Amino acid sequence: MALDPRQHLLEDTRILVVDDLSERRGRTVEYFRKRGYEALAARSGVEAIAHIIQHRVDVIIIQGPLPGLSSYDTIPILKKIHPNLRVLLTLPEDAEPEPRPTEHTDFIHCFLEPIRLEELERAIRMPGAAPRAASP
């Protein structure tokens, strides 16, 4: 039986989960680890920025509102550092959309909560969307 060559790419995918709610962040990290991804965590946009400067990240999942820098403030900075970084954003069901999308926020996947983690994984696994490493 031949192995799917994309499976190796997915198993090497490094995901950074950014969420200030520790319980939800922990559940998301654990979900992806159990599926063979390398999953790391950050509590804020500032932590996420510091992390991608120092470490390779393929996909960032930002869950809910962030303390300090909002997700809408954080994403353009992340994309400026690593333009090929894939960003998945989850927002509360009653969230207001970004009033002025930028060139960087136009190229993200956005989901309304409640979201099933399988939906986020499906977005990561989309054909042709194998992430490219964003840093060393």
N, C-alpha and C positions, 0 to 999 in steps of 0.2 A: 504494500500500500504506500503510495507516494505521499509525502508530507507537503502541506501547503507552504510554499516559500514565504508567504506573508506572515505565517504564524510566528516565525523567528523575529520578524520586525515588531510584531505586537508584544511578544514576550520581553523584548528589550526596551519597550516604551516606558519612559520615566514620567510619572504624573506628579504634579504638585497640587495638592488640595489646599485652597485658601478659604478659611472660614473662621470667624471669631467664636463660633459656638463649638466648644470642645467635643461634646457628645456627637453632634452631626459630623464634624470633621473626622473624628475617630471612626465612625461607621463607614464613611466614604473611603477612607484610607484602607480600612480592613477589607472592604468589598473588593477593591482593586488588587490588593495584595493576594487575596485568596484566588484570584483569577490569573495570577502569574505576572502582574505588572509590578514594577518598582514604584511604590507610592510613598510620597513624603508629604509633610504638612507644614503650613504656615498659618499664623493667626491674623495677619494683616497684609495689606498691600505693600507696606514698607518691608516686611519680612520676605514677601514673595520677590520683590525687586532685588533685595540683597542676595537671596538664594540663587536667582538665575544669573547673577553676575559671577557667582563662584562655582556653580554646578550646572551640569547638563540637565535640561528639562525639555521634554518633547510636547507635553500638554499641560495646561494649567486649567484647573476647575475652580472657579470662584463661586462660592455659595453664599447667597444672601448679601445684605449690606455689610460693609467692612468698616471698622473703626478707623478714624484718621482719614487717610486717602480713600475716597470712595472707589468702587470698582470701575466707574467711568473715568476717574482720574488715574487709576493704576494701569488700566489696559494700554493706553497710549504710551506710557513709559516702558512697559514690558515689550510692546511691539517695536518701539524705537531701539531697544537694546537687541532684540532678536525678532526681526520682521517675519520669520517663518514660524514663529511660535503659534501653536494652536491654542485658542482660548475658548473654554466653554463657560458660560455664565448662567447661573440660576438666579431668578429674581422672585420675590414674593408675588403672589397672584395679583395683589393690588398695587404693584409697583408702577411708577410713572416711567414711561419710556424716556430714553435720553433725548433731551430737547434738540440738541444739535449733534447728530452723529458725526464722528470724525472719520478720516480715512482709516484709522486703526480700529474703531469700534464697528465699522461696517463689515469687517471680515472675521466676525466671531459667531459662534453658535450660541443662541440665547434660548433658555427654557424657563417657563413659568413653574413655580412650585405649587403644589407638591409634585416632585419628579421622582420617577423610579430610576434607580442607579443603572438599571439595564439600558435605559434610554441614553444616558451619558456614554456608556460603553459602546452602544451602537454608533453614536456619533464619532467616537474615536476610531472605530473599526470600519467606517464607511469606505467603500472601494475608491481607490485613488487618493485617499486622505491619509495614507501612512505618514505619520509625522516625521519631520527631519529634526535632528538634534539641534537645540537652541544654544548650547554652550558646551565647553569642554567637559 
